[in-house]
Amino acid sequence: MRQETGNIEQLQEIIKSNDAVMLYFYNDDCPPCLSLRPKVEALLDNNFPEMKLVYVNSKHHPEIPASYGVFANPTLMIFFDGKEFKRFSKYISTSELHQAIERYYNIIFA
């Protein structure tokens, strides 16, 4: 369940209407953003299939990351039940990401 948005109202609705959401802030000029993307997609596909993944291009829509206090790319924000749960920026370990999501995800979707 992946999608890209540049509309802040749509993004807020996605967060409100889904139990688990990951926002992926990136830009096309960011090599770490591009190399991390398939790893995050594989992590969610294999371990957290109910989590919705939403991409936001920070370069094309700077008002969205600014409204969420995001000032670096890549930044991943995890939301459970409409509330920010965890945030990762710049150097992101997929194993740390997995560990952070797993317990709460299993409580919601078990």
PyMOL commands that place a pseudoatom at each C-alpha (Angstrom):
pseudoatom trace, name=CA, resn=MET, resi=1, chain=A, elem=C, hetatm=0, pos=[0.000, 0.000, 0.000]
pseudoatom trace, name=CA, resn=ARG, resi=2, chain=A, elem=C, hetatm=0, pos=[2.138, 2.827, -1.355]
pseudoatom trace, name=CA, resn=GLN, resi=3, chain=A, elem=C, hetatm=0, pos=[1.279, 6.198, -2.708]
pseudoatom trace, name=CA, resn=GLU, resi=4, chain=A, elem=C, hetatm=0, pos=[2.791, 9.611, -3.273]
pseudoatom trace, name=CA, resn=THR, resi=5, chain=A, elem=C, hetatm=0, pos=[1.131, 12.872, -2.330]
pseudoatom trace, name=CA, resn=GLY, resi=6, chain=A, elem=C, hetatm=0, pos=[1.784, 16.562, -2.539]
pseudoatom trace, name=CA, resn=ASN, resi=7, chain=A, elem=C, hetatm=0, pos=[-1.440, 17.557, -0.846]
pseudoatom trace, name=CA, resn=ILE, resi=8, chain=A, elem=C, hetatm=0, pos=[-1.309, 18.216, 2.895]
pseudoatom trace, name=CA, resn=GLU, resi=9, chain=A, elem=C, hetatm=0, pos=[-5.061, 17.725, 3.412]
pseudoatom trace, name=CA, resn=GLN, resi=10, chain=A, elem=C, hetatm=0, pos=[-4.896, 14.332, 1.695]
pseudoatom trace, name=CA, resn=LEU, resi=11, chain=A, elem=C, hetatm=0, pos=[-1.900, 13.396, 3.830]
pseudoatom trace, name=CA, resn=GLN, resi=12, chain=A, elem=C, hetatm=0, pos=[-3.694, 14.343, 7.038]
pseudoatom trace, name=CA, resn=GLU, resi=13, chain=A, elem=C, hetatm=0, pos=[-6.699, 12.266, 5.968]
pseudoatom trace, name=CA, resn=ILE, resi=14, chain=A, elem=C, hetatm=0, pos=[-4.482, 9.240, 5.248]
pseudoatom trace, name=CA, resn=ILE, resi=15, chain=A, elem=C, hetatm=0, pos=[-2.886, 9.502, 8.695]
pseudoatom trace, name=CA, resn=LYS, resi=16, chain=A, elem=C, hetatm=0, pos=[-6.284, 9.875, 10.369]
pseudoatom trace, name=CA, resn=SER, resi=17, chain=A, elem=C, hetatm=0, pos=[-7.996, 7.036, 8.514]
pseudoatom trace, name=CA, resn=ASN, resi=18, chain=A, elem=C, hetatm=0, pos=[-5.271, 4.342, 8.735]
pseudoatom trace, name=CA, resn=ASP, resi=19, chain=A, elem=C, hetatm=0, pos=[-4.032, 2.490, 11.815]
pseudoatom trace, name=CA, resn=ALA, resi=20, chain=A, elem=C, hetatm=0, pos=[-0.391, 2.462, 10.685]
pseudoatom trace, name=CA, resn=VAL, resi=21, chain=A, elem=C, hetatm=0, pos=[1.263, 4.945, 8.320]
pseudoatom trace, name=CA, resn=MET, resi=22, chain=A, elem=C, hetatm=0, pos=[4.851, 5.668, 7.366]
pseudoatom trace, name=CA, resn=LEU, resi=23, chain=A, elem=C, hetatm=0, pos=[5.696, 8.991, 5.740]
pseudoatom trace, name=CA, resn=TYR, resi=24, chain=A, elem=C, hetatm=0, pos=[8.834, 8.925, 3.615]
pseudoatom trace, name=CA, resn=PHE, resi=25, chain=A, elem=C, hetatm=0, pos=[10.229, 12.413, 2.967]
pseudoatom trace, name=CA, resn=TYR, resi=26, chain=A, elem=C, hetatm=0, pos=[12.778, 12.475, 0.147]
pseudoatom trace, name=CA, resn=ASN, resi=27, chain=A, elem=C, hetatm=0, pos=[14.033, 14.361, -2.844]
pseudoatom trace, name=CA, resn=ASP, resi=28, chain=A, elem=C, hetatm=0, pos=[15.417, 13.165, -6.159]
pseudoatom trace, name=CA, resn=ASP, resi=29, chain=A, elem=C, hetatm=0, pos=[18.837, 14.768, -5.546]
pseudoatom trace, name=CA, resn=CYS, resi=30, chain=A, elem=C, hetatm=0, pos=[19.452, 12.717, -2.393]
pseudoatom trace, name=CA, resn=PRO, resi=31, chain=A, elem=C, hetatm=0, pos=[21.376, 9.451, -3.018]
pseudoatom trace, name=CA, resn=PRO, resi=32, chain=A, elem=C, hetatm=0, pos=[20.618, 8.045, 0.472]
pseudoatom trace, name=CA, resn=CYS, resi=33, chain=A, elem=C, hetatm=0, pos=[16.904, 8.688, -0.175]
pseudoatom trace, name=CA, resn=LEU, resi=34, chain=A, elem=C, hetatm=0, pos=[17.011, 6.709, -3.392]
pseudoatom trace, name=CA, resn=SER, resi=35, chain=A, elem=C, hetatm=0, pos=[19.062, 3.808, -1.998]
pseudoatom trace, name=CA, resn=LEU, resi=36, chain=A, elem=C, hetatm=0, pos=[16.950, 3.476, 1.169]
pseudoatom trace, name=CA, resn=ARG, resi=37, chain=A, elem=C, hetatm=0, pos=[13.612, 3.445, -0.655]
pseudoatom trace, name=CA, resn=PRO, resi=38, chain=A, elem=C, hetatm=0, pos=[13.660, -0.173, -1.944]
pseudoatom trace, name=CA, resn=LYS, resi=39, chain=A, elem=C, hetatm=0, pos=[14.895, -1.407, 1.449]
pseudoatom trace, name=CA, resn=VAL, resi=40, chain=A, elem=C, hetatm=0, pos=[12.003, 0.287, 3.253]
pseudoatom trace, name=CA, resn=GLU, resi=41, chain=A, elem=C, hetatm=0, pos=[9.524, -1.050, 0.688]
pseudoatom trace, name=CA, resn=ALA, resi=42, chain=A, elem=C, hetatm=0, pos=[10.870, -4.595, 1.157]
pseudoatom trace, name=CA, resn=LEU, resi=43, chain=A, elem=C, hetatm=0, pos=[10.751, -4.240, 4.949]
pseudoatom trace, name=CA, resn=LEU, resi=44, chain=A, elem=C, hetatm=0, pos=[7.101, -3.207, 4.888]
pseudoatom trace, name=CA, resn=ASP, resi=45, chain=A, elem=C, hetatm=0, pos=[6.090, -5.733, 2.216]
pseudoatom trace, name=CA, resn=ASN, resi=46, chain=A, elem=C, hetatm=0, pos=[7.714, -8.632, 4.093]
pseudoatom trace, name=CA, resn=ASN, resi=47, chain=A, elem=C, hetatm=0, pos=[7.030, -7.686, 7.709]
pseudoatom trace, name=CA, resn=PHE, resi=48, chain=A, elem=C, hetatm=0, pos=[4.395, -4.976, 7.994]
pseudoatom trace, name=CA, resn=PRO, resi=49, chain=A, elem=C, hetatm=0, pos=[1.978, -5.362, 5.076]
pseudoatom trace, name=CA, resn=GLU, resi=50, chain=A, elem=C, hetatm=0, pos=[-0.835, -3.426, 6.765]
pseudoatom trace, name=CA, resn=MET, resi=51, chain=A, elem=C, hetatm=0, pos=[1.285, -0.277, 7.135]
pseudoatom trace, name=CA, resn=LYS, resi=52, chain=A, elem=C, hetatm=0, pos=[0.537, 2.380, 4.521]
pseudoatom trace, name=CA, resn=LEU, resi=53, chain=A, elem=C, hetatm=0, pos=[3.635, 3.961, 2.951]
pseudoatom trace, name=CA, resn=VAL, resi=54, chain=A, elem=C, hetatm=0, pos=[3.271, 7.539, 1.704]
pseudoatom trace, name=CA, resn=TYR, resi=55, chain=A, elem=C, hetatm=0, pos=[6.019, 9.377, -0.157]
pseudoatom trace, name=CA, resn=VAL, resi=56, chain=A, elem=C, hetatm=0, pos=[6.429, 13.142, -0.044]
pseudoatom trace, name=CA, resn=ASN, resi=57, chain=A, elem=C, hetatm=0, pos=[8.928, 14.866, -2.335]
pseudoatom trace, name=CA, resn=SER, resi=58, chain=A, elem=C, hetatm=0, pos=[10.370, 17.580, -0.099]
pseudoatom trace, name=CA, resn=LYS, resi=59, chain=A, elem=C, hetatm=0, pos=[11.823, 19.494, -3.007]
pseudoatom trace, name=CA, resn=HIS, resi=60, chain=A, elem=C, hetatm=0, pos=[8.536, 19.758, -4.915]
pseudoatom trace, name=CA, resn=HIS, resi=61, chain=A, elem=C, hetatm=0, pos=[6.305, 20.288, -1.853]
pseudoatom trace, name=CA, resn=PRO, resi=62, chain=A, elem=C, hetatm=0, pos=[8.424, 22.070, 0.809]
pseudoatom trace, name=CA, resn=GLU, resi=63, chain=A, elem=C, hetatm=0, pos=[5.368, 23.213, 2.757]
pseudoatom trace, name=CA, resn=ILE, resi=64, chain=A, elem=C, hetatm=0, pos=[4.559, 19.627, 3.803]
pseudoatom trace, name=CA, resn=PRO, resi=65, chain=A, elem=C, hetatm=0, pos=[7.871, 18.716, 5.478]
pseudoatom trace, name=CA, resn=ALA, resi=66, chain=A, elem=C, hetatm=0, pos=[7.958, 22.201, 7.037]
pseudoatom trace, name=CA, resn=SER, resi=67, chain=A, elem=C, hetatm=0, pos=[4.547, 21.635, 8.605]
pseudoatom trace, name=CA, resn=TYR, resi=68, chain=A, elem=C, hetatm=0, pos=[5.799, 18.353, 10.133]
pseudoatom trace, name=CA, resn=GLY, resi=69, chain=A, elem=C, hetatm=0, pos=[9.112, 19.825, 11.334]
pseudoatom trace, name=CA, resn=VAL, resi=70, chain=A, elem=C, hetatm=0, pos=[11.135, 17.814, 8.818]
pseudoatom trace, name=CA, resn=PHE, resi=71, chain=A, elem=C, hetatm=0, pos=[14.356, 19.547, 7.774]
pseudoatom trace, name=CA, resn=ALA, resi=72, chain=A, elem=C, hetatm=0, pos=[16.494, 16.680, 6.430]
pseudoatom trace, name=CA, resn=ASN, resi=73, chain=A, elem=C, hetatm=0, pos=[16.138, 13.947, 3.837]
pseudoatom trace, name=CA, resn=PRO, resi=74, chain=A, elem=C, hetatm=0, pos=[15.502, 11.110, 4.090]
pseudoatom trace, name=CA, resn=THR, resi=75, chain=A, elem=C, hetatm=0, pos=[13.150, 11.347, 7.041]
pseudoatom trace, name=CA, resn=LEU, resi=76, chain=A, elem=C, hetatm=0, pos=[10.714, 8.611, 7.985]
pseudoatom trace, name=CA, resn=MET, resi=77, chain=A, elem=C, hetatm=0, pos=[7.822, 9.318, 10.303]
pseudoatom trace, name=CA, resn=ILE, resi=78, chain=A, elem=C, hetatm=0, pos=[5.801, 6.457, 11.767]
pseudoatom trace, name=CA, resn=PHE, resi=79, chain=A, elem=C, hetatm=0, pos=[2.197, 7.024, 12.840]
pseudoatom trace, name=CA, resn=PHE, resi=80, chain=A, elem=C, hetatm=0, pos=[0.018, 4.608, 14.797]
pseudoatom trace, name=CA, resn=ASP, resi=81, chain=A, elem=C, hetatm=0, pos=[-3.630, 5.468, 15.437]
pseudoatom trace, name=CA, resn=GLY, resi=82, chain=A, elem=C, hetatm=0, pos=[-3.138, 8.952, 13.972]
pseudoatom trace, name=CA, resn=LYS, resi=83, chain=A, elem=C, hetatm=0, pos=[-0.307, 9.915, 16.328]
pseudoatom trace, name=CA, resn=GLU, resi=84, chain=A, elem=C, hetatm=0, pos=[3.385, 10.262, 15.593]
pseudoatom trace, name=CA, resn=PHE, resi=85, chain=A, elem=C, hetatm=0, pos=[5.138, 7.273, 17.117]
pseudoatom trace, name=CA, resn=LYS, resi=86, chain=A, elem=C, hetatm=0, pos=[8.730, 7.551, 15.919]
pseudoatom trace, name=CA, resn=ARG, resi=87, chain=A, elem=C, hetatm=0, pos=[10.898, 9.587, 13.554]
pseudoatom trace, name=CA, resn=PHE, resi=88, chain=A, elem=C, hetatm=0, pos=[14.137, 8.643, 11.797]
pseudoatom trace, name=CA, resn=SER, resi=89, chain=A, elem=C, hetatm=0, pos=[16.353, 11.032, 9.830]
pseudoatom trace, name=CA, resn=LYS, resi=90, chain=A, elem=C, hetatm=0, pos=[19.442, 10.910, 7.631]
pseudoatom trace, name=CA, resn=TYR, resi=91, chain=A, elem=C, hetatm=0, pos=[21.323, 7.709, 8.499]
pseudoatom trace, name=CA, resn=ILE, resi=92, chain=A, elem=C, hetatm=0, pos=[18.621, 5.092, 8.934]
pseudoatom trace, name=CA, resn=SER, resi=93, chain=A, elem=C, hetatm=0, pos=[19.193, 1.464, 9.834]
pseudoatom trace, name=CA, resn=THR, resi=94, chain=A, elem=C, hetatm=0, pos=[16.497, -0.869, 8.526]
pseudoatom trace, name=CA, resn=SER, resi=95, chain=A, elem=C, hetatm=0, pos=[17.087, -3.211, 11.465]
pseudoatom trace, name=CA, resn=GLU, resi=96, chain=A, elem=C, hetatm=0, pos=[16.468, -0.353, 13.938]
pseudoatom trace, name=CA, resn=LEU, resi=97, chain=A, elem=C, hetatm=0, pos=[13.416, 0.637, 11.921]
pseudoatom trace, name=CA, resn=HIS, resi=98, chain=A, elem=C, hetatm=0, pos=[12.116, -2.945, 12.044]
pseudoatom trace, name=CA, resn=GLN, resi=99, chain=A, elem=C, hetatm=0, pos=[12.691, -3.167, 15.774]
pseudoatom trace, name=CA, resn=ALA, resi=100, chain=A, elem=C, hetatm=0, pos=[10.935, 0.139, 16.441]
pseudoatom trace, name=CA, resn=ILE, resi=101, chain=A, elem=C, hetatm=0, pos=[7.820, -0.772, 14.451]
pseudoatom trace, name=CA, resn=GLU, resi=102, chain=A, elem=C, hetatm=0, pos=[7.445, -4.458, 15.302]
pseudoatom trace, name=CA, resn=ARG, resi=103, chain=A, elem=C, hetatm=0, pos=[6.064, -4.432, 18.833]
pseudoatom trace, name=CA, resn=TYR, resi=104, chain=A, elem=C, hetatm=0, pos=[3.411, -1.757, 18.354]
pseudoatom trace, name=CA, resn=TYR, resi=105, chain=A, elem=C, hetatm=0, pos=[2.457, -3.088, 14.926]
pseudoatom trace, name=CA, resn=ASN, resi=106, chain=A, elem=C, hetatm=0, pos=[1.917, -6.570, 16.373]
pseudoatom trace, name=CA, resn=ILE, resi=107, chain=A, elem=C, hetatm=0, pos=[-0.298, -5.164, 19.117]
pseudoatom trace, name=CA, resn=ILE, resi=108, chain=A, elem=C, hetatm=0, pos=[-2.531, -3.406, 16.595]
pseudoatom trace, name=CA, resn=PHE, resi=109, chain=A, elem=C, hetatm=0, pos=[-2.696, -6.101, 13.927]
pseudoatom trace, name=CA, resn=ALA, resi=110, chain=A, elem=C, hetatm=0, pos=[-2.386, -9.315, 15.973]
for i in range(1, 110): cmd.bond("trace and resi %d" % i, "trace and resi %d" % (i + 1))
show_as sticks, trace
zoom trace
